[in-house]
């Protein structure tokens, strides 16, 4: 057995639907079953000595170990994690995995001191009062707020007023989005639809925090911190929150309630970290979003994703499905609303009736319908925003007016003196497959692909991607070294795997080229291309430098 981590859980999470501390331990299944009751006994003994409230205990067996969690007061989460660290050491000693037992009395004295320093009576009073009045409260180490958006007010956690103006606080509609692929584009679609409908929109995403068209901060804000930052903006009347795997795994969900939650799909990406080593574990993490809408919101799911369909069988809340196939059996059997593609037309199905939204070739970033993954994203965003109260005519206007400049780095097509350039951020098998399908559908005299792969992919996965790429009819492949993404491999190792697989599948020696950086690879492809050709650029390191280069060259 090996200690991995003890940390705070600040919202609903994959272990339990609560707030507390989690302990991650690497061990065998037999060791996990032996550890759980011993750990619970140690935690219970310490909680009793500290005179803490009774706790809820939970465990989650995982590939390679177990996560052990218990609930704790919001103003005692650091102390709770210290309890978990002590309980691990005490349990490991009892089970023979640690030679020296930690001293109970010494740990108790240290914990009493930590708990006293962390305690915040005023914060706990505010939480109780907000709950009693049905008001939404968000908190973190530095700030606490009541209400959302334009109905919110924020204070320092140590400067809480004695008499808040409770009648002034209210919520705004909130949509949350996760999934393996398509979540950022779906967020951007939803934001554009809501803007078209006249709303002031707050957005948190993997790219930035923004209010309407104003970017507040460029960074990955797809965790709970980004959600809180957006929901405390007093100028917004609606919010769309991208919610990625990392934040859900580390801290939990940033909100306890939402009007609508969207899960786009589940496929291979970021597998390997403890807690998300296989697709079932990844699904459990993404499914955490359902906690926020189970009782009073709607869950939007992809009916074309078998894992989501199977997971939904035991879900008791209201589901809205979307699908690229109006004849999908899940949609046909569904009694509630659904958003589907029927003969090139996006439609909403409800109560036996059909309402047309728009045609797929009217959606600019769907590229005449060839970008089917963006048609799916459009359906997902239509369903999400409809669940948030947007009428279909505004959804239609939003989908048909969003231009590719509003979705940078995702499926952007440029024209450079007759050469088509396709840029995307695709970096996992499902995203690349969708992009390759679209690239195959774009007429071209010759095709060049510029790409690289991170070193933490398996040899077979890298070979599979190379085979899939060559199958679209490539004439040149320019491989970027991507030193930043070596991740344990030697320089040139990934390139040689790609090169060998391409040669095995029919590429000639001179058709496969190697450069250090993505910009060097991109310039190589542009120098090679002639009018009528297609250059496909997979910008793993970010699309901004490539787009800046195109702007410098006068691309449209």
TORZADREN-381150 format. One line per 2 residues: number of its first residue (from 0); their letters; for each residue x, y negated, z negated of C-alpha. Coordinates in steps of 0.2 Angstrom, whole numbers, always signed. Layout:
% residues N
NUM> a> X:Y:Z ~ ...
This chain:
% residues 556
0> xx> +0:+0:+0 ~ +6:-18:+4
2> xx> -1:-35:-1 ~ -5:-46:+14
4> xx> -14:-61:+8 ~ -26:-68:-5
6> xx> -35:-84:+0 ~ -51:-94:-2
8> xx> -67:-90:+8 ~ -76:-107:+9
10> xx> -92:-101:+19 ~ -101:-86:+26
12> xx> -88:-73:+32 ~ -86:-55:+38
14> xx> -84:-48:+21 ~ -99:-55:+13
16> xx> -111:-70:+15 ~ -104:-80:+1
18> xx> -90:-91:-6 ~ -76:-84:-16
20> xx> -59:-76:-14 ~ -53:-62:-3
22> xx> -38:-50:-5 ~ -31:-41:+11
24> xx> -21:-25:+8 ~ -12:-14:+21
26> xx> -16:+4:+17 ~ -23:+21:+23
28> xx> -42:+24:+22 ~ -39:+36:+7
30> xx> -29:+23:-2 ~ -42:+10:+1
32> xx> -56:+21:-7 ~ -45:+23:-22
34> xx> -40:+5:-23 ~ -58:-3:-22
36> xx> -64:+3:-39 ~ -48:-1:-48
38> xx> -47:-18:-41 ~ -65:-22:-45
40> xx> -61:-16:-63 ~ -46:-28:-65
42> xx> -55:-43:-57 ~ -70:-40:-69
44> xx> -59:-39:-84 ~ -51:-56:-80
46> xx> -68:-64:-76 ~ -75:-58:-93
48> xx> -59:-65:-102 ~ -61:-82:-93
50> xx> -80:-82:-97 ~ -84:-85:-78
52> xx> -101:-81:-71 ~ -105:-64:-65
54> xx> -98:-61:-48 ~ -103:-52:-32
56> xx> -91:-39:-26 ~ -88:-33:-8
58> xx> -76:-24:+2 ~ -73:-21:+21
60> xx> -63:-6:+27 ~ -52:-11:+42
62> xx> -40:-3:+54 ~ -24:-3:+44
64> xx> -31:-8:+27 ~ -45:-16:+17
66> xx> -52:-33:+13 ~ -58:-35:-5
68> xx> -68:-51:-10 ~ -78:-58:-25
70> xx> -89:-73:-27 ~ -83:-88:-37
72> xx> -88:-106:-41 ~ -84:-119:-28
74> xx> -73:-128:-40 ~ -63:-113:-45
76> xx> -57:-105:-28 ~ -39:-108:-30
78> xx> -40:-100:-47 ~ -50:-86:-40
80> xx> -36:-82:-27 ~ -24:-81:-42
82> xx> -35:-69:-50 ~ -35:-58:-34
84> xx> -16:-59:-34 ~ -15:-53:-52
86> xx> -28:-40:-49 ~ -18:-33:-34
88> xx> -2:-32:-45 ~ -11:-23:-59
90> xx> -20:-11:-47 ~ -4:-7:-38
92> xx> +5:-3:-54 ~ -9:+8:-60
94> xx> -10:+17:-43 ~ +9:+19:-43
96> xx> +13:+7:-29 ~ +22:-6:-40
98> xx> +34:-2:-54 ~ +31:-16:-66
100> xx> +14:-21:-73 ~ +9:-39:-74
102> xx> +6:-46:-91 ~ -12:-48:-94
104> xx> -11:-61:-108 ~ +2:-71:-98
106> xx> -9:-71:-83 ~ -24:-76:-93
108> xx> -16:-91:-100 ~ -9:-97:-83
110> xx> -27:-94:-76 ~ -35:-104:-89
112> xx> -24:-119:-86 ~ -26:-118:-67
114> xx> -45:-116:-69 ~ -46:-132:-80
116> xx> -36:-142:-68 ~ -46:-137:-54
118> xx> -63:-139:-62 ~ -74:-153:-56
120> xx> -90:-155:-66 ~ -97:-169:-56
122> xx> -95:-159:-39 ~ -104:-145:-47
124> xx> -118:-156:-53 ~ -120:-164:-35
126> xx> -121:-146:-27 ~ -134:-141:-39
128> xx> -144:-157:-36 ~ -143:-156:-17
130> xx> -148:-138:-18 ~ -163:-142:-29
132> xx> -168:-156:-17 ~ -166:-145:-1
134> xx> -151:-156:+5 ~ -136:-150:+15
136> xx> -120:-152:+7 ~ -102:-150:+14
138> xx> -87:-150:+3 ~ -68:-148:+5
140> xx> -53:-152:-6 ~ -54:-171:-3
142> xx> -72:-175:+1 ~ -90:-170:-2
144> xx> -105:-176:+9 ~ -124:-174:+8
146> xx> -134:-174:+24 ~ -128:-173:+42
148> xx> -123:-185:+55 ~ -133:-201:+54
150> xx> -142:-195:+39 ~ -126:-192:+29
152> xx> -115:-200:+16 ~ -97:-195:+11
154> xx> -87:-198:-6 ~ -71:-193:-13
156> xx> -73:-177:-23 ~ -67:-186:-39
158> xx> -78:-202:-36 ~ -96:-195:-35
160> xx> -109:-208:-39 ~ -121:-205:-54
162> xx> -137:-209:-44 ~ -135:-205:-25
164> xx> -149:-211:-14 ~ -157:-194:-11
166> xx> -171:-200:+0 ~ -158:-208:+13
168> xx> -150:-191:+17 ~ -156:-179:+31
170> xx> -150:-167:+43 ~ -147:-168:+62
172> xx> -149:-153:+74 ~ -134:-142:+74
174> xx> -128:-129:+87 ~ -114:-117:+84
176> xx> -104:-107:+98 ~ -92:-93:+98
178> xx> -87:-78:+109 ~ -72:-72:+118
180> xx> -74:-81:+134 ~ -84:-96:+140
182> xx> -87:-104:+123 ~ -78:-121:+127
184> xx> -86:-122:+144 ~ -103:-119:+135
186> xx> -100:-132:+122 ~ -96:-145:+136
188> xx> -111:-140:+146 ~ -122:-142:+130
190> xx> -114:-159:+126 ~ -117:-165:+143
192> xx> -135:-159:+143 ~ -138:-167:+126
194> xx> -130:-184:+132 ~ -142:-183:+147
196> xx> -156:-181:+135 ~ -151:-197:+127
198> xx> -142:-191:+111 ~ -127:-196:+102
200> xx> -117:-180:+102 ~ -103:-175:+90
202> xx> -92:-160:+96 ~ -79:-150:+88
204> xx> -69:-138:+99 ~ -52:-130:+103
206> xx> -47:-145:+112 ~ -53:-160:+102
208> xx> -66:-169:+91 ~ -76:-181:+100
210> xx> -91:-192:+99 ~ -100:-194:+116
212> xx> -86:-198:+128 ~ -74:-204:+114
214> xx> -61:-192:+109 ~ -57:-194:+90
216> xx> -42:-182:+89 ~ -34:-170:+102
218> xx> -30:-153:+93 ~ -38:-136:+89
220> xx> -53:-141:+79 ~ -63:-125:+81
222> xx> -63:-121:+62 ~ -73:-127:+47
224> xx> -62:-143:+45 ~ -68:-148:+63
226> xx> -86:-144:+59 ~ -86:-155:+43
228> xx> -77:-169:+52 ~ -90:-170:+66
230> xx> -105:-168:+54 ~ -99:-182:+43
232> xx> -99:-195:+58 ~ -113:-207:+54
234> xx> -116:-212:+72 ~ -121:-194:+79
236> xx> -139:-187:+79 ~ -134:-170:+85
238> xx> -119:-159:+84 ~ -111:-144:+94
240> xx> -98:-135:+85 ~ -86:-122:+93
242> xx> -82:-109:+81 ~ -66:-98:+85
244> xx> -60:-82:+78 ~ -46:-89:+67
246> xx> -57:-100:+57 ~ -70:-87:+54
248> xx> -57:-75:+48 ~ -47:-86:+37
250> xx> -61:-96:+29 ~ -78:-92:+35
252> xx> -91:-102:+44 ~ -91:-121:+42
254> xx> -110:-123:+40 ~ -122:-112:+30
256> xx> -137:-117:+42 ~ -139:-121:+60
258> xx> -153:-123:+72 ~ -146:-112:+85
260> xx> -130:-101:+87 ~ -123:-94:+103
262> xx> -112:-79:+105 ~ -106:-79:+123
264> xx> -98:-61:+124 ~ -85:-50:+116
266> xx> -70:-44:+125 ~ -51:-41:+122
268> xx> -42:-56:+116 ~ -32:-60:+100
270> xx> -33:-42:+95 ~ -19:-36:+83
272> xx> -21:-48:+68 ~ -27:-39:+52
274> xx> -45:-40:+52 ~ -47:-41:+71
276> xx> -37:-26:+77 ~ -51:-19:+88
278> xx> -67:-25:+97 ~ -78:-19:+83
280> xx> -69:-29:+70 ~ -69:-44:+82
282> xx> -88:-42:+84 ~ -90:-42:+66
284> xx> -81:-59:+64 ~ -91:-67:+78
286> xx> -107:-60:+71 ~ -105:-71:+56
288> xx> -113:-85:+65 ~ -130:-75:+64
290> xx> -130:-79:+45 ~ -133:-98:+49
292> xx> -149:-95:+59 ~ -156:-79:+52
294> xx> -170:-87:+42 ~ -174:-103:+51
296> xx> -165:-104:+68 ~ -162:-94:+84
298> xx> -148:-83:+89 ~ -143:-84:+108
300> xx> -135:-68:+114 ~ -128:-62:+131
302> xx> -139:-47:+137 ~ -126:-42:+149
304> xx> -114:-38:+134 ~ -117:-20:+128
306> xx> -109:-23:+111 ~ -120:-38:+107
308> xx> -135:-29:+113 ~ -131:-14:+101
310> xx> -127:-26:+87 ~ -143:-35:+89
312> xx> -154:-19:+86 ~ -153:-22:+67
314> xx> -155:-41:+67 ~ -170:-47:+59
316> xx> -170:-65:+65 ~ -176:-73:+82
318> xx> -166:-69:+97 ~ -165:-79:+114
320> xx> -157:-68:+127 ~ -148:-74:+143
322> xx> -143:-64:+158 ~ -136:-65:+176
324> xx> -149:-51:+180 ~ -167:-55:+178
326> xx> -170:-36:+178 ~ -159:-33:+164
328> xx> -168:-20:+153 ~ -165:-29:+137
330> xx> -173:-45:+145 ~ -188:-35:+152
332> xx> -192:-27:+135 ~ -190:-43:+125
334> xx> -205:-52:+119 ~ -197:-69:+116
336> xx> -189:-82:+127 ~ -175:-78:+139
338> xx> -164:-87:+152 ~ -160:-78:+167
340> xx> -154:-79:+185 ~ -166:-73:+198
342> xx> -161:-74:+217 ~ -149:-88:+214
344> xx> -162:-98:+203 ~ -159:-101:+184
346> xx> -176:-98:+175 ~ -183:-98:+158
348> xx> -195:-83:+154 ~ -207:-85:+140
350> xx> -224:-77:+136 ~ -226:-69:+153
352> xx> -222:-85:+162 ~ -207:-91:+172
354> xx> -201:-109:+173 ~ -188:-114:+186
356> xx> -173:-124:+179 ~ -162:-126:+195
358> xx> -152:-116:+208 ~ -135:-110:+204
360> xx> -128:-119:+219 ~ -134:-135:+212
362> xx> -122:-134:+197 ~ -106:-142:+202
364> xx> -94:-132:+192 ~ -102:-116:+198
366> xx> -94:-119:+215 ~ -109:-115:+225
368> xx> -113:-100:+214 ~ -96:-92:+217
370> xx> -91:-95:+199 ~ -103:-83:+191
372> xx> -95:-84:+174 ~ -100:-103:+174
374> xx> -117:-98:+180 ~ -118:-87:+164
376> xx> -111:-102:+154 ~ -124:-113:+161
378> xx> -138:-101:+156 ~ -130:-99:+138
380> xx> -130:-118:+136 ~ -147:-120:+143
382> xx> -154:-108:+130 ~ -144:-116:+116
384> xx> -150:-133:+119 ~ -168:-128:+122
386> xx> -167:-120:+105 ~ -161:-137:+99
388> xx> -177:-146:+106 ~ -171:-151:+123
390> xx> -184:-150:+137 ~ -181:-141:+153
392> xx> -181:-156:+164 ~ -167:-164:+154
394> xx> -158:-147:+154 ~ -159:-147:+173
396> xx> -152:-164:+174 ~ -138:-160:+163
398> xx> -133:-144:+172 ~ -134:-152:+189
400> xx> -124:-168:+185 ~ -109:-161:+175
402> xx> -94:-162:+186 ~ -78:-152:+185
404> xx> -68:-167:+177 ~ -79:-165:+162
406> xx> -73:-147:+160 ~ -54:-149:+162
408> xx> -43:-134:+163 ~ -58:-122:+166
410> xx> -61:-117:+184 ~ -56:-134:+192
412> xx> -54:-134:+211 ~ -44:-148:+220
414> xx> -40:-152:+238 ~ -22:-157:+242
416> xx> -19:-161:+260 ~ -30:-146:+265
418> xx> -23:-134:+252 ~ -36:-129:+239
420> xx> -29:-128:+221 ~ -39:-118:+208
422> xx> -34:-121:+190 ~ -40:-111:+175
424> xx> -35:-107:+157 ~ -39:-88:+159
426> xx> -28:-78:+148 ~ -37:-62:+144
428> xx> -43:-48:+154 ~ -61:-53:+155
430> xx> -57:-71:+159 ~ -45:-66:+172
432> xx> -57:-54:+180 ~ -70:-68:+182
434> xx> -57:-80:+189 ~ -51:-67:+202
436> xx> -68:-63:+207 ~ -71:-81:+211
438> xx> -54:-83:+219 ~ -58:-69:+231
440> xx> -74:-78:+236 ~ -65:-94:+241
442> xx> -61:-94:+259 ~ -42:-95:+262
444> xx> -29:-91:+275 ~ -16:-86:+262
446> xx> -17:-85:+243 ~ -3:-88:+230
448> xx> -5:-85:+212 ~ +5:-94:+198
450> xx> +4:-85:+181 ~ +13:-78:+166
452> xx> +9:-67:+151 ~ +12:-68:+133
454> xx> +25:-55:+126 ~ +12:-48:+113
456> xx> +2:-40:+127 ~ +5:-21:+129
458> xx> +15:-15:+145 ~ +0:-7:+151
460> xx> -11:-22:+149 ~ +2:-33:+158
462> xx> +2:-20:+172 ~ -17:-20:+173
464> xx> -17:-38:+175 ~ -4:-38:+189
466> xx> -14:-24:+198 ~ -30:-34:+197
468> xx> -22:-50:+203 ~ -14:-41:+218
470> xx> -31:-33:+223 ~ -39:-50:+227
472> xx> -27:-51:+242 ~ -12:-61:+237
474> xx> +2:-66:+248 ~ +14:-74:+235
476> xx> +15:-72:+216 ~ +25:-84:+206
478> xx> +28:-79:+188 ~ +32:-91:+175
480> xx> +45:-86:+161 ~ +35:-95:+147
482> xx> +49:-94:+134 ~ +37:-101:+121
484> xx> +26:-85:+123 ~ +40:-72:+122
486> xx> +33:-66:+106 ~ +47:-53:+102
488> xx> +51:-49:+120 ~ +68:-53:+129
490> xx> +69:-66:+143 ~ +63:-59:+159
492> xx> +55:-43:+152 ~ +37:-48:+156
494> xx> +43:-54:+173 ~ +50:-37:+177
496> xx> +35:-27:+171 ~ +24:-38:+183
498> xx> +36:-37:+197 ~ +38:-18:+196
500> xx> +19:-16:+196 ~ +17:-28:+211
502> xx> +30:-19:+221 ~ +22:-2:+216
504> xx> +5:-9:+223 ~ +12:-15:+240
506> xx> +20:-32:+237 ~ +37:-35:+246
508> xx> +52:-41:+237 ~ +51:-59:+244
510> xx> +33:-61:+239 ~ +37:-61:+220
512> xx> +46:-76:+213 ~ +52:-80:+196
514> xx> +53:-98:+188 ~ +56:-104:+170
516> xx> +41:-116:+168 ~ +24:-117:+174
518> xx> +27:-133:+183 ~ +42:-126:+192
520> xx> +31:-111:+198 ~ +17:-123:+203
522> xx> +29:-133:+214 ~ +35:-117:+222
524> xx> +18:-112:+227 ~ +14:-130:+233
526> xx> +30:-130:+244 ~ +25:-113:+251
528> xx> +7:-117:+255 ~ +0:-125:+271
530> xx> -17:-131:+275 ~ -31:-118:+273
532> xx> -21:-109:+259 ~ -27:-106:+241
534> xx> -15:-109:+226 ~ -22:-101:+210
536> xx> -14:-108:+194 ~ -17:-100:+177
538> xx> -11:-113:+165 ~ -7:-103:+149
540> xx> +3:-117:+142 ~ -11:-130:+146
542> xx> -18:-138:+162 ~ -15:-156:+158
544> xx> +3:-156:+165 ~ -3:-147:+181
546> xx> -17:-159:+183 ~ -6:-174:+181
548> xx> +5:-167:+194 ~ -10:-166:+206
550> xx> -15:-184:+202 ~ +2:-190:+206
552> xx> +1:-181:+223 ~ -16:-188:+227
554> xx> -26:-172:+226 ~ -45:-174:+226
